Amino acid sequence: MTDIKKTGSTGTPPTPAAGPAAITAIPVRHYGRYVSAVIAIGLLASIVYAFSQGQINWGAVPDYFFDDRILRGVGQTLLLTVLSMAIGIVGGVLLAVMRLSKNPVTASIAWSYIWFFRGTPVLVQLFVWFNLGLVFEYINLGPVYKDEWSSFMTPLLTALLGLGLNEAAYMAEICRAGLLSVDEGQTEASHALGMSHSKTLRRVVIPQAMRVIVPPTGNEVINMLKTTSLVAAVQFTELFRYAQDIGQNSGAPVEMYFLAAAWYLIMTSILSVGQYYLERHYARGSSRSLPQTPIQKIRANLLSLGRPSGGMA
């Protein structure tokens, strides 16, 4: 037997139906973006023009940018930032644990501490520590330590106490929020497995809470770096104080303020990059895909420039 194929009247196979026409993608025009961009550029040009009219000796900025005193001030600023944040983080963790304790005494002490130090300006606290010598002639800790208050309360110690103790109040709330973000069932499961409360905190709760604690802590570090400029009021010499002294001696105070601002921008930018990679590290396991690094973002944007606007390859 032979197979007989059906054909049309002319003996040729029927023509297949034509497929749907390709859709031409037309990008939406956002005229508001163009208008806002023109306004922003106009405002920026106006600010640049206004500053160009002033009698600012811009040449003084590069002349003193790497001055020994400025570099020494940068080092003092970084040292003060690290030490103050260390006091703040350690104190904040301790206060957060006390605040979450079921002991009403320790919880009340932690709440009172946070209430006082968050409710008063850090500059006022610095002046209080600096001027306590007016009411205390000696500091007497019994057999441990005894000395005159003026010798004990140095500008460095004043700055550390003023900044570190104030920061501990803010870090306490950040740490408390991170600890509360971990489900209580995990703590109960750890206790059921025989783990102690401290071991549960170290092994189970704190590693998961870090995803919530790290981003605001990075912001606090950057904020602390800028807040160190306040300690110039209590005779501690750091970047801002050195720039201020150089400006008064050289007759270019405004230029030295711009120089100090440039150094603060450099340091905060470096800290921001470090914060980004630290957040990316703790995002592992919680996100399906890690956020792109700055280099990956630049590479993706450069590759997208060569693609057609319609999205067709």
DRENDO-1510 file (C-alpha; in Angstrom, 1 decimal, always signed):
<recs>
REC; n; res; u; v; w
REC; 1; MET; +0.0; +0.0; +0.0 .
REC; 2; THR; +1.1; +3.6; -0.7 .
REC; 3; ASP; +0.4; +6.6; +1.5 .
REC; 4; ILE; -1.6; +9.3; -0.3 .
REC; 5; LYS; -1.0; +12.9; +0.8 .
REC; 6; LYS; -3.7; +15.4; +0.5 .
REC; 7; THR; -2.8; +18.4; -1.7 .
REC; 8; GLY; -4.6; +21.4; -3.0 .
REC; 9; SER; -6.5; +21.6; -6.3 .
REC; 10; THR; -3.3; +22.5; -8.1 .
REC; 11; GLY; -1.4; +19.6; -6.7 .
REC; 12; THR; +0.9; +21.7; -4.5 .
REC; 13; PRO; +0.9; +21.8; -0.6 .
REC; 14; PRO; -1.1; +24.6; +1.0 .
REC; 15; THR; +0.8; +27.8; +2.0 .
REC; 16; PRO; +1.2; +28.0; +5.8 .
REC; 17; ALA; -0.4; +30.9; +7.5 .
REC; 18; ALA; +1.8; +33.9; +8.1 .
REC; 19; GLY; +3.0; +34.4; +11.8 .
REC; 20; PRO; +2.2; +37.5; +13.9 .
REC; 21; ALA; +4.0; +40.6; +12.9 .
REC; 22; ALA; +7.0; +41.6; +15.1 .
REC; 23; ILE; +6.1; +44.2; +17.7 .
REC; 24; THR; +8.2; +47.4; +17.4 .
REC; 25; ALA; +9.0; +48.7; +20.9 .
REC; 26; ILE; +8.9; +52.4; +21.1 .
REC; 27; PRO; +10.5; +53.8; +24.3 .
REC; 28; VAL; +8.4; +56.1; +26.4 .
REC; 29; ARG; +9.6; +59.7; +26.5 .
REC; 30; HIS; +9.9; +61.2; +29.9 .
REC; 31; TYR; +9.9; +64.9; +29.3 .
REC; 32; GLY; +9.8; +65.6; +33.1 .
REC; 33; ARG; +13.2; +64.1; +33.4 .
REC; 34; TYR; +14.7; +66.4; +30.8 .
REC; 35; VAL; +13.1; +69.4; +32.5 .
REC; 36; SER; +14.3; +68.5; +35.9 .
REC; 37; ALA; +17.8; +67.8; +34.5 .
REC; 38; VAL; +17.9; +71.3; +32.9 .
REC; 39; ILE; +16.8; +72.9; +36.2 .
REC; 40; ALA; +19.4; +71.0; +38.2 .
REC; 41; ILE; +22.2; +71.9; +35.8 .
REC; 42; GLY; +21.0; +75.6; +35.9 .
REC; 43; LEU; +21.1; +75.6; +39.7 .
REC; 44; LEU; +24.5; +74.0; +39.8 .
REC; 45; ALA; +25.9; +76.5; +37.2 .
REC; 46; SER; +24.4; +79.4; +39.3 .
REC; 47; ILE; +26.2; +78.1; +42.5 .
REC; 48; VAL; +29.5; +77.7; +40.6 .
REC; 49; TYR; +29.1; +81.2; +39.2 .
REC; 50; ALA; +28.3; +82.7; +42.6 .
REC; 51; PHE; +31.4; +81.1; +44.2 .
REC; 52; SER; +33.6; +82.3; +41.2 .
REC; 53; GLN; +32.7; +85.9; +42.1 .
REC; 54; GLY; +34.2; +85.7; +45.6 .
REC; 55; GLN; +37.8; +86.5; +46.3 .
REC; 56; ILE; +38.8; +82.9; +47.2 .
REC; 57; ASN; +42.5; +81.9; +46.9 .
REC; 58; TRP; +41.9; +78.4; +45.5 .
REC; 59; GLY; +45.7; +78.0; +45.2 .
REC; 60; ALA; +46.0; +77.8; +49.0 .
REC; 61; VAL; +44.1; +74.5; +49.1 .
REC; 62; PRO; +46.6; +72.4; +47.1 .
REC; 63; ASP; +49.5; +74.2; +48.8 .
REC; 64; TYR; +48.4; +73.0; +52.3 .
REC; 65; PHE; +46.6; +69.8; +51.3 .
REC; 66; PHE; +49.5; +67.5; +52.3 .
REC; 67; ASP; +50.9; +69.7; +55.0 .
REC; 68; ASP; +52.3; +67.8; +57.9 .
REC; 69; ARG; +49.8; +69.4; +60.3 .
REC; 70; ILE; +46.9; +68.5; +58.1 .
REC; 71; LEU; +48.1; +64.9; +57.7 .
REC; 72; ARG; +48.6; +64.7; +61.5 .
REC; 73; GLY; +45.1; +66.0; +62.0 .
REC; 74; VAL; +43.7; +63.3; +59.6 .
REC; 75; GLY; +45.4; +60.6; +61.6 .
REC; 76; GLN; +44.0; +62.0; +64.9 .
REC; 77; THR; +40.6; +62.2; +63.4 .
REC; 78; LEU; +40.7; +58.5; +62.3 .
REC; 79; LEU; +42.1; +57.5; +65.6 .
REC; 80; LEU; +39.4; +59.3; +67.5 .
REC; 81; THR; +36.7; +57.8; +65.2 .
REC; 82; VAL; +38.0; +54.2; +65.8 .
REC; 83; LEU; +38.3; +54.5; +69.6 .
REC; 84; SER; +35.0; +56.3; +70.0 .
REC; 85; MET; +33.1; +53.8; +67.9 .
REC; 86; ALA; +34.8; +50.9; +69.8 .
REC; 87; ILE; +33.4; +52.4; +73.0 .
REC; 88; GLY; +30.1; +53.0; +71.4 .
REC; 89; ILE; +29.7; +49.5; +70.0 .
REC; 90; VAL; +30.8; +47.7; +73.1 .
REC; 91; GLY; +28.6; +49.9; +75.3 .
REC; 92; GLY; +25.7; +49.6; +72.8 .
REC; 93; VAL; +25.8; +45.8; +72.8 .
REC; 94; LEU; +25.9; +45.7; +76.6 .
REC; 95; LEU; +23.0; +48.2; +76.9 .
REC; 96; ALA; +21.0; +46.4; +74.3 .
REC; 97; VAL; +21.3; +43.1; +76.3 .
REC; 98; MET; +20.4; +44.9; +79.5 .
REC; 99; ARG; +17.4; +46.6; +77.9 .
REC; 100; LEU; +16.1; +43.2; +76.7 .
REC; 101; SER; +16.8; +41.6; +80.1 .
REC; 102; LYS; +13.8; +40.4; +82.2 .
REC; 103; ASN; +15.5; +42.0; +85.2 .
REC; 104; PRO; +13.7; +45.2; +85.8 .
REC; 105; VAL; +16.7; +46.9; +87.5 .
REC; 106; THR; +19.1; +46.4; +84.6 .
REC; 107; ALA; +16.4; +47.2; +82.0 .
REC; 108; SER; +15.6; +50.4; +83.9 .
REC; 109; ILE; +19.3; +51.4; +84.1 .
REC; 110; ALA; +19.8; +50.9; +80.4 .
REC; 111; TRP; +16.6; +52.8; +79.5 .
REC; 112; SER; +17.7; +55.8; +81.7 .
REC; 113; TYR; +21.1; +55.8; +80.1 .
REC; 114; ILE; +19.7; +55.8; +76.6 .
REC; 115; TRP; +17.1; +58.5; +77.5 .
REC; 116; PHE; +19.7; +60.8; +78.9 .
REC; 117; PHE; +22.5; +60.6; +76.3 .
REC; 118; ARG; +20.1; +60.6; +73.4 .
REC; 119; GLY; +18.2; +63.5; +74.8 .
REC; 120; THR; +21.1; +65.9; +75.2 .
REC; 121; PRO; +23.4; +67.3; +72.5 .
REC; 122; VAL; +26.8; +65.8; +72.2 .
REC; 123; LEU; +28.5; +69.3; +72.3 .
REC; 124; VAL; +26.9; +69.9; +75.7 .
REC; 125; GLN; +28.2; +66.6; +76.9 .
REC; 126; LEU; +31.7; +67.4; +75.7 .
REC; 127; PHE; +31.6; +70.7; +77.6 .
REC; 128; VAL; +30.3; +69.0; +80.7 .
REC; 129; TRP; +33.2; +66.5; +80.8 .
REC; 130; PHE; +35.7; +69.3; +79.9 .
REC; 131; ASN; +34.6; +71.6; +82.8 .
REC; 132; LEU; +34.1; +69.0; +85.5 .
REC; 133; GLY; +37.4; +70.2; +86.9 .
REC; 134; LEU; +35.6; +73.3; +88.1 .
REC; 135; VAL; +33.7; +71.3; +90.7 .
REC; 136; PHE; +36.0; +68.3; +91.2 .
REC; 137; GLU; +39.5; +69.2; +92.3 .
REC; 138; TYR; +40.7; +65.6; +92.5 .
REC; 139; ILE; +39.5; +62.2; +91.2 .
REC; 140; ASN; +39.7; +59.6; +93.8 .
REC; 141; LEU; +39.0; +56.0; +92.9 .
REC; 142; GLY; +40.3; +54.6; +96.2 .
REC; 143; PRO; +43.4; +52.4; +96.0 .
REC; 144; VAL; +43.0; +52.1; +92.2 .
REC; 145; TYR; +43.7; +55.7; +91.1 .
REC; 146; LYS; +44.0; +59.2; +92.6 .
REC; 147; ASP; +45.1; +62.4; +90.8 .
REC; 148; GLU; +44.2; +66.0; +90.1 .
REC; 149; TRP; +41.2; +66.3; +87.8 .
REC; 150; SER; +43.0; +68.6; +85.4 .
REC; 151; SER; +45.8; +65.9; +85.0 .
REC; 152; PHE; +43.3; +63.1; +84.6 .
REC; 153; MET; +40.7; +64.7; +82.2 .
REC; 154; THR; +43.0; +65.3; +79.2 .
REC; 155; PRO; +41.5; +66.6; +75.9 .
REC; 156; LEU; +41.7; +63.1; +74.4 .
REC; 157; LEU; +39.9; +61.5; +77.3 .
REC; 158; THR; +37.3; +64.3; +77.2 .
REC; 159; ALA; +36.7; +63.6; +73.5 .
REC; 160; LEU; +36.5; +59.8; +74.0 .
REC; 161; LEU; +34.0; +60.1; +76.8 .
REC; 162; GLY; +31.9; +62.7; +75.1 .
REC; 163; LEU; +31.7; +60.9; +71.8 .
REC; 164; GLY; +31.9; +57.3; +72.9 .
REC; 165; LEU; +29.3; +57.4; +75.7 .
REC; 166; ASN; +26.9; +59.3; +73.5 .
REC; 167; GLU; +27.4; +56.9; +70.6 .
REC; 168; ALA; +26.7; +53.9; +73.0 .
REC; 169; ALA; +23.1; +55.2; +73.4 .
REC; 170; TYR; +22.5; +55.1; +69.7 .
REC; 171; MET; +24.2; +51.8; +69.1 .
REC; 172; ALA; +22.1; +50.3; +71.9 .
REC; 173; GLU; +18.9; +50.9; +70.0 .
REC; 174; ILE; +20.5; +49.7; +66.7 .
REC; 175; CYS; +21.6; +46.5; +68.4 .
REC; 176; ARG; +18.3; +46.0; +70.2 .
REC; 177; ALA; +16.5; +46.3; +66.8 .
REC; 178; GLY; +18.8; +43.7; +65.3 .
REC; 179; LEU; +18.3; +41.3; +68.2 .
REC; 180; LEU; +14.6; +41.7; +68.0 .
REC; 181; SER; +14.6; +41.0; +64.3 .
REC; 182; VAL; +15.6; +37.3; +64.9 .
REC; 183; ASP; +12.6; +35.0; +65.4 .
REC; 184; GLU; +12.1; +33.9; +69.0 .
REC; 185; GLY; +11.6; +30.3; +67.8 .
REC; 186; GLN; +15.3; +30.0; +67.0 .
REC; 187; THR; +16.2; +31.0; +70.6 .
REC; 188; GLU; +13.8; +28.5; +72.0 .
REC; 189; ALA; +15.1; +25.8; +69.7 .
REC; 190; SER; +18.7; +26.6; +70.8 .
REC; 191; HIS; +17.7; +26.4; +74.5 .
REC; 192; ALA; +15.9; +23.1; +73.8 .
REC; 193; LEU; +19.2; +21.7; +72.4 .
REC; 194; GLY; +20.9; +22.6; +75.7 .
REC; 195; MET; +22.7; +25.8; +74.6 .
REC; 196; SER; +23.2; +28.4; +77.2 .
REC; 197; HIS; +21.8; +32.0; +76.8 .
REC; 198; SER; +25.2; +33.5; +76.1 .
REC; 199; LYS; +26.1; +30.8; +73.6 .
REC; 200; THR; +22.8; +31.2; +71.9 .
REC; 201; LEU; +23.5; +34.9; +71.5 .
REC; 202; ARG; +27.0; +34.3; +70.0 .
REC; 203; ARG; +26.1; +31.3; +67.7 .
REC; 204; VAL; +22.5; +31.9; +66.7 .
REC; 205; VAL; +21.1; +35.3; +67.3 .
REC; 206; ILE; +24.0; +37.8; +66.7 .
REC; 207; PRO; +25.1; +36.3; +63.3 .
REC; 208; GLN; +21.6; +36.7; +62.0 .
REC; 209; ALA; +21.1; +40.1; +63.6 .
REC; 210; MET; +24.2; +41.5; +61.9 .
REC; 211; ARG; +22.2; +41.9; +58.6 .
REC; 212; VAL; +20.1; +44.5; +60.4 .
REC; 213; ILE; +22.9; +46.0; +62.6 .
REC; 214; VAL; +25.6; +46.5; +59.9 .
REC; 215; PRO; +23.9; +49.1; +57.6 .
REC; 216; PRO; +23.0; +51.7; +60.4 .
REC; 217; THR; +26.3; +51.0; +62.1 .
REC; 218; GLY; +28.1; +52.0; +58.9 .
REC; 219; ASN; +26.1; +55.2; +58.9 .
REC; 220; GLU; +27.1; +55.8; +62.5 .
REC; 221; VAL; +30.8; +55.4; +61.7 .
REC; 222; ILE; +30.5; +57.9; +58.9 .
REC; 223; ASN; +28.6; +60.3; +61.2 .
REC; 224; MET; +31.2; +59.8; +64.0 .
REC; 225; LEU; +34.0; +60.8; +61.6 .
REC; 226; LYS; +32.2; +64.1; +60.9 .
REC; 227; THR; +31.2; +64.6; +64.6 .
REC; 228; THR; +34.9; +64.5; +65.6 .
REC; 229; SER; +35.1; +68.1; +64.4 .
REC; 230; LEU; +33.2; +69.2; +67.5 .
REC; 231; VAL; +36.1; +68.2; +69.8 .
REC; 232; ALA; +38.0; +71.3; +68.6 .
REC; 233; ALA; +35.8; +73.1; +71.2 .
REC; 234; VAL; +37.5; +71.1; +74.0 .
REC; 235; GLN; +41.1; +71.8; +72.9 .
REC; 236; PHE; +41.7; +68.5; +71.1 .
REC; 237; THR; +43.7; +69.0; +67.9 .
REC; 238; GLU; +42.3; +67.0; +65.0 .
REC; 239; LEU; +41.8; +67.8; +61.3 .
REC; 240; PHE; +39.3; +70.7; +61.8 .
REC; 241; ARG; +41.4; +72.3; +64.6 .
REC; 242; TYR; +44.6; +72.1; +62.5 .
REC; 243; ALA; +42.9; +73.6; +59.5 .
REC; 244; GLN; +41.5; +76.3; +61.6 .
REC; 245; ASP; +44.9; +77.2; +63.1 .
REC; 246; ILE; +46.5; +77.2; +59.6 .
REC; 247; GLY; +43.8; +79.4; +58.3 .
REC; 248; GLN; +44.2; +82.0; +61.0 .
REC; 249; ASN; +48.0; +82.1; +60.6 .
REC; 250; SER; +48.0; +82.1; +56.8 .
REC; 251; GLY; +45.2; +84.6; +56.4 .
REC; 252; ALA; +43.1; +82.1; +54.4 .
REC; 253; PRO; +40.5; +80.7; +56.9 .
REC; 254; VAL; +37.8; +80.0; +54.3 .
REC; 255; GLU; +40.2; +78.2; +52.0 .
REC; 256; MET; +41.3; +76.0; +54.9 .
REC; 257; TYR; +37.7; +75.1; +55.7 .
REC; 258; PHE; +37.3; +74.0; +52.1 .
REC; 259; LEU; +40.5; +71.9; +52.5 .
REC; 260; ALA; +39.1; +70.3; +55.6 .
REC; 261; ALA; +35.8; +69.6; +53.9 .
REC; 262; ALA; +37.7; +67.9; +51.0 .
REC; 263; TRP; +39.6; +65.6; +53.4 .
REC; 264; TYR; +36.3; +64.7; +55.2 .
REC; 265; LEU; +34.8; +63.8; +51.8 .
REC; 266; ILE; +37.7; +61.6; +50.9 .
REC; 267; MET; +37.5; +59.7; +54.2 .
REC; 268; THR; +33.7; +59.3; +54.2 .
REC; 269; SER; +33.8; +58.1; +50.6 .
REC; 270; ILE; +36.4; +55.4; +51.5 .
REC; 271; LEU; +34.3; +54.4; +54.5 .
REC; 272; SER; +31.1; +54.3; +52.3 .
REC; 273; VAL; +32.8; +51.8; +50.0 .
REC; 274; GLY; +33.9; +49.6; +52.9 .
REC; 275; GLN; +30.4; +49.7; +54.3 .
REC; 276; TYR; +29.0; +48.6; +50.9 .
REC; 277; TYR; +31.2; +45.5; +50.8 .
REC; 278; LEU; +30.5; +44.7; +54.4 .
REC; 279; GLU; +26.8; +44.8; +53.7 .
REC; 280; ARG; +27.3; +42.7; +50.7 .
REC; 281; HIS; +29.1; +40.1; +52.8 .
REC; 282; TYR; +26.3; +39.8; +55.3 .
REC; 283; ALA; +23.7; +39.6; +52.5 .
REC; 284; ARG; +24.9; +36.2; +51.6 .
REC; 285; GLY; +22.3; +33.6; +52.4 .
REC; 286; SER; +19.5; +36.0; +52.7 .
REC; 287; SER; +19.4; +37.2; +49.0 .
REC; 288; ARG; +19.1; +35.0; +45.9 .
REC; 289; SER; +21.6; +37.3; +44.1 .
REC; 290; LEU; +24.2; +39.5; +45.7 .
REC; 291; PRO; +24.0; +43.2; +44.8 .
REC; 292; GLN; +26.4; +44.4; +42.1 .
REC; 293; THR; +29.7; +45.9; +43.1 .
REC; 294; PRO; +30.5; +49.5; +41.9 .
REC; 295; ILE; +32.8; +48.0; +39.2 .
REC; 296; GLN; +30.1; +45.6; +38.1 .
REC; 297; LYS; +27.6; +48.4; +37.9 .
REC; 298; ILE; +29.9; +50.6; +35.7 .
REC; 299; ARG; +30.6; +47.6; +33.5 .
REC; 300; ALA; +26.9; +46.9; +33.1 .
REC; 301; ASN; +26.1; +50.5; +32.2 .
REC; 302; LEU; +28.9; +50.6; +29.7 .
REC; 303; LEU; +27.7; +47.4; +28.0 .
REC; 304; SER; +24.1; +48.7; +27.9 .
REC; 305; LEU; +25.2; +51.8; +25.9 .
REC; 306; GLY; +25.8; +49.6; +22.8 .
REC; 307; ARG; +22.4; +47.9; +22.9 .
REC; 308; PRO; +19.5; +49.2; +20.7 .
REC; 309; SER; +16.9; +51.4; +22.4 .
REC; 310; GLY; +14.1; +49.0; +21.5 .
REC; 311; GLY; +15.6; +46.2; +23.5 .
REC; 312; MET; +16.1; +44.0; +20.4 .
REC; 313; ALA; +19.4; +42.2; +20.2 .
</recs>
